[in-house]
Amino acid sequence: MTQDWVESSKCDRRLFRDMLGSFMTGVTVVATRAADGSVRAFTANSFTSVSLDPPLVLVCLAKSSGSLDVFTQAEGFSVSVLGAGQRDVSNGFAARDPAVKAAALARLADGPVPYVENCLATMLCDRERVIDAGDHVILLGAVRQFQAAGGQPLGYFRGAYVGFGLAVGELEQLGAPLVVGGLLERDGKVVLCRRPGASDWELPSRPLASGERHGVVLRDLFARLGIAAEASLLYSLFQEDGERRTTMIFSVEADAEIAPKTLADGTRVESFGVEARPWEMIEGEMKRGMVQRFFREREAGCFGIYYDTAEGGRVAALDGKPRPWADWHPDFPVKPTATRIA
Ligand SMILES: Cc1cc2nc3c(=O)[nH]c(=O)nc-3n(C[C@H](O)[C@H](O)[C@H](O)COP(=O)(O)O)c2cc1C
């Protein structure tokens, strides 16, 4: 299909705007407080990330906006990224009807600058610069604080809101909230992996996508490392500081000696004993603590299960080795099936 070139200087503005609408965006709400204490906000899909270091973002505000002076003079503003269920919020802050807009403004959360609560992400910005740009101004903000949560985004495409259905479901699996891994041991040594080019070592682990069985994932993970092993016991359940994922680490005894090797993708696999202080070779305070605990407990001959709590975590001591379900509860047999592992 051939398409004609349109001269933007000669065409109707609406045609130009419609063309821009083919660039799909998310939807944000930009808010600030005026000198008299009143709150101002507008819906914006012109949000763009600009720089990581320093952290800068921008939004474009129409010069026709009744809040132009307030935004260009305010010390700072917030940008809240809306989720799929927040069309009403978007409509509220884009409304021309003063009553509708006032109702939306009244629901803003109070902070150093007002912001919309329960969004996918919120950034609190200092005004870095205001740049004149045609019939808009560019509000360049230096992000001082931000928060982010999971969820599906609200999209905007050709003048209409869009959802992402399955595609987002798949994306969310990439950002799976759970990671499973193994503290693989053989003869007093634990297995660590190092990806090509990385300086830190890691415990073998993998995100658990929704619907996947952790036992199967772990067995495949070990098999990929060329190690025959079955996870036996949950050893630690934690969330590293600043990490959104929860990590479940199982203790695992390998069936045979583990020889150092380099996998086809360049990952190095080695096992380390206590004298190598392997906990110092990995990243993450929780993981380091866990590996150190493992060696201490191994020496003492008494293991525990750790779970992360707001007060700093708890360890429940284990008395003896894990036993098959049928031995523990002979009266309630569980039928093993081919797919049921763990
Ligand atoms: C999805 C969507 C995106 C929008 N994006 C912008 C934008 O990036 N910049 C802008 O100035 N107005 C944008 N608007 C329009 C404003 O939200 C709207 O004109 C609002 O009423 C302006 O606030 P004001 O009444 O304080 O001027 C958008 C509206 C919608 C529905």
The ligand as a MOL file (V3000), in Angstrom:
LIG
                    3D

  0  0  0     0  0            999 V3000
M  V30 BEGIN CTAB
M  V30 COUNTS 31 33 0 0 0
M  V30 BEGIN ATOM
M  V30 1 C -5.1940 10.6400 27.3500 0
M  V30 2 C -4.9950 12.1260 27.4260 0
M  V30 3 C -3.7270 12.6490 27.3160 0
M  V30 4 C -3.4980 14.0130 27.4030 0
M  V30 5 N -2.2300 14.4930 27.3200 0
M  V30 6 C -1.9850 15.8060 27.4590 0
M  V30 7 C -0.6550 16.3120 27.4570 0
M  V30 8 O 0.3070 15.5760 27.3480 0
M  V30 9 N -0.4820 17.6650 27.6100 0
M  V30 10 C -1.5230 18.5130 27.7730 0
M  V30 11 O -1.2900 19.7140 27.9100 0
M  V30 12 N -2.7990 18.0670 27.7710 0
M  V30 13 C -3.0530 16.7480 27.6330 0
M  V30 14 N -4.3220 16.2600 27.6720 0
M  V30 15 C -5.4140 17.2000 27.8610 0
M  V30 16 C -5.5080 17.6900 29.2990 0
M  V30 17 O -5.5220 16.6470 30.2110 0
M  V30 18 C -6.7610 18.5340 29.4800 0
M  V30 19 O -6.7970 19.5240 28.5020 0
M  V30 20 C -6.8620 19.1460 30.8360 0
M  V30 21 O -8.1470 19.5850 31.0190 0
M  V30 22 C -5.8970 20.2910 30.9920 0
M  V30 23 O -5.9950 20.7940 32.2700 0
M  V30 24 P -6.4210 22.3590 32.5480 0
M  V30 25 O -7.8920 22.3980 32.4730 0
M  V30 26 O -5.8780 22.6420 33.8770 0
M  V30 27 O -5.8200 23.2020 31.4800 0
M  V30 28 C -4.5880 14.9000 27.5820 0
M  V30 29 C -5.8700 14.3830 27.6940 0
M  V30 30 C -6.0730 12.9940 27.6260 0
M  V30 31 C -7.4470 12.4290 27.7600 0
M  V30 END ATOM
M  V30 BEGIN BOND
M  V30 1 1 1 2
M  V30 2 1 2 3
M  V30 3 2 2 30
M  V30 4 2 3 4
M  V30 5 1 4 5
M  V30 6 1 4 28
M  V30 7 2 5 6
M  V30 8 1 6 7
M  V30 9 1 6 13
M  V30 10 2 7 8
M  V30 11 1 7 9
M  V30 12 1 9 10
M  V30 13 2 10 11
M  V30 14 1 10 12
M  V30 15 2 12 13
M  V30 16 1 13 14
M  V30 17 1 14 15
M  V30 18 1 14 28
M  V30 19 1 15 16
M  V30 20 1 16 17
M  V30 21 1 16 18
M  V30 22 1 18 19
M  V30 23 1 18 20
M  V30 24 1 20 21
M  V30 25 1 20 22
M  V30 26 1 22 23
M  V30 27 1 23 24
M  V30 28 2 24 25
M  V30 29 1 24 26
M  V30 30 1 24 27
M  V30 31 2 28 29
M  V30 32 1 29 30
M  V30 33 1 30 31
M  V30 END BOND
M  V30 END CTAB
M  END
